[in-house]
Amino acid sequence: MTILPAFFKGKSATLASSSLLLLTLSVTGCQSASESSEAIVSQSTSISSTPISADISQQTLRQQALRIQRALANKDFSRITNDIHPTRGVRFSMYAYVRPETDKVFSRGQYAQYLQQSNIRFTWGEKDGTGDVLVTPLPTYLGTWVDGKKFNNANISINEFKNNGNSINNLKEIYQASDVVEFYDKGTDEYDGMDWRVLRLVFDEYQGKRYLVAIINDQWTV
């Protein structure tokens, strides 16, 4: 058996301790660097993804609403049939105040049918100011009351109401979780803007897609 002098024993122990310490620092340093990198990557991703996703969603909604408005303006009414909600249909409201009990609501099939059967007339509601009842076929209602061409150069806003008249706007009470695209036509100088008009298209999501659930008009009321 070889007996090492005390001097060598001390040196060996010191070297062993130093090696162990260096190894521990190296492992700890690598682990800390790895955790820091992961945290930075995660934070960067989460910060950038949310607004981009929201922007894309609003852009898609705007494009869909514009396509529907243009179809209404060109009186190509059948073109919006597939945009109508598959289970809820589409509601028509003459003014800002939605009336669930009396507003007309058509399913996709009914909408397509009544476009073809233009001899069938519906009671849409009373005209403000005169109280006259508006009774007309669906294509005529779309062409004259909804009057999509008025909104060819309108200001567009999403989930904001830029203009309200005297009529109570209860849209968000009826459609609490829906998206709304508003087209606002400011009217003419001839009438000091009193002939402003609003078209609101209301959308609900169904199986990952947005569908039209309401077409709501608004204008100055007395």
Disulfide bonds with the S-S distance in Angstrom:
none
